[in-house]
């Protein structure tokens, strides 16, 4: 072989190899790119369910557009999609077993969860209201300033001053039903719900009256 040709040959092969590797990286990046949620499919599953898989329409318990009218069932409208997806996944684990939701969550695919969560996250929430004026002031104090003597931090620190929460970290709780909030705080305290170590610790330091007051104040946040 012509020696003068060798450097050119090596350079040419190196360039081809670099091109192949670079192209493979690009294609690999494109392949792992997560698919966007399908809001139409999410709305269809939420509204109609899927009888073939035993999934009852979510709307029957959580209301139109996620605005539940049943006080023990949470309002899901405008909830952060990442939070909703996590909760649906958690229902399939021992950390948050639920007689109703665990059955449905196990029948859903990750894509179902993503689609339904995305649909609910863009819905318009209906405002709630505090019911007990005698305890709402105490709820306000706890929500904004915590309970220093019990080492209970201010709820606003994680759920924001207006209850909007922080996407992908802490849920929206503004306008949530009082009954639902009290039940969840109680479940955290008793260990029935274990999918948030932070909330388990906090709830164990709160009395029934503390929980009821905070729940009433939260219900009136917009």
URTA-V997565 format. One record per residue. N is the residue number from 1. D_LAST is the distance of its C-alpha to the last C-alpha in Angstrom with 2 decimals. Layout:
N_D_LAST / N_D_LAST
This chain:
1_80.20 / 2_80.25 / 3_78.91 / 4_77.55 / 5_75.34 / 6_73.78 / 7_71.36 / 8_70.19 / 9_69.82 / 10_67.78 / 11_65.52 / 12_65.05 / 13_64.22 / 14_61.82 / 15_60.01 / 16_59.81 / 17_58.49 / 18_55.82 / 19_54.80 / 20_54.64 / 21_52.57 / 22_50.18 / 23_49.83 / 24_49.22 / 25_46.43 / 26_44.76 / 27_45.12 / 28_43.86 / 29_40.72 / 30_40.17 / 31_40.81 / 32_38.19 / 33_35.46 / 34_32.66 / 35_32.17 / 36_29.01 / 37_26.96 / 38_27.83 / 39_24.77 / 40_27.16 / 41_28.66 / 42_25.33 / 43_24.31 / 44_27.79 / 45_27.75 / 46_24.31 / 47_25.40 / 48_29.06 / 49_29.66 / 50_33.16 / 51_35.75 / 52_38.41 / 53_36.59 / 54_35.25 / 55_31.58 / 56_29.86 / 57_27.19 / 58_23.79 / 59_22.34 / 60_24.37 / 61_22.27 / 62_18.90 / 63_18.68 / 64_18.78 / 65_16.92 / 66_15.68 / 67_13.76 / 68_15.85 / 69_16.87 / 70_18.99 / 71_17.37 / 72_19.55 / 73_18.72 / 74_15.63 / 75_13.07 / 76_14.13 / 77_12.50 / 78_11.56 / 79_12.96 / 80_15.31 / 81_18.71 / 82_20.73 / 83_18.97 / 84_19.51 / 85_23.09 / 86_23.74 / 87_22.65 / 88_24.86 / 89_27.68 / 90_27.23 / 91_27.70 / 92_31.20 / 93_32.05 / 94_32.93 / 95_29.83 / 96_27.58 / 97_29.88 / 98_28.50 / 99_30.84 / 100_28.90 / 101_27.02 / 102_29.95 / 103_32.22 / 104_30.07 / 105_29.13 / 106_32.85 / 107_33.65 / 108_31.33 / 109_32.52 / 110_30.67 / 111_30.44 / 112_28.85 / 113_26.18 / 114_25.54 / 115_25.43 / 116_23.13 / 117_20.68 / 118_20.78 / 119_20.29 / 120_17.15 / 121_15.65 / 122_15.76 / 123_14.45 / 124_11.60 / 125_9.08 / 126_8.88 / 127_6.26 / 128_7.79 / 129_9.14 / 130_11.30 / 131_14.92 / 132_17.17 / 133_17.13 / 134_20.10 / 135_18.49 / 136_14.89 / 137_16.42 / 138_18.23 / 139_15.19 / 140_13.66 / 141_17.07 / 142_17.38 / 143_14.07 / 144_14.88 / 145_18.65 / 146_19.76 / 147_22.94 / 148_25.76 / 149_28.59 / 150_27.56 / 151_26.76 / 152_23.19 / 153_21.14 / 154_17.72 / 155_15.07 / 156_13.26 / 157_16.48 / 158_15.96 / 159_12.35 / 160_11.37 / 161_10.02 / 162_6.30 / 163_7.17 / 164_8.06 / 165_11.60 / 166_14.79 / 167_16.46 / 168_19.66 / 169_19.26 / 170_16.28 / 171_13.88 / 172_10.21 / 173_9.28 / 174_5.55 / 175_6.16 / 176_9.76 / 177_12.64 / 178_14.18 / 179_17.60 / 180_17.02 / 181_15.63 / 182_18.62 / 183_21.04 / 184_20.15 / 185_20.45 / 186_23.67 / 187_24.92 / 188_24.51 / 189_26.41 / 190_29.18 / 191_29.64 / 192_28.85 / 193_26.26 / 194_27.69 / 195_26.01 / 196_24.36 / 197_26.85 / 198_24.31 / 199_22.22 / 200_25.53 / 201_26.67 / 202_23.59 / 203_23.35 / 204_27.07 / 205_26.58 / 206_24.05 / 207_25.24 / 208_24.08 / 209_22.73 / 210_20.79 / 211_19.16 / 212_18.37 / 213_16.85 / 214_14.57 / 215_13.60 / 216_12.84 / 217_10.67 / 218_8.72 / 219_8.37 / 220_6.52 / 221_3.81 / 222_0.00
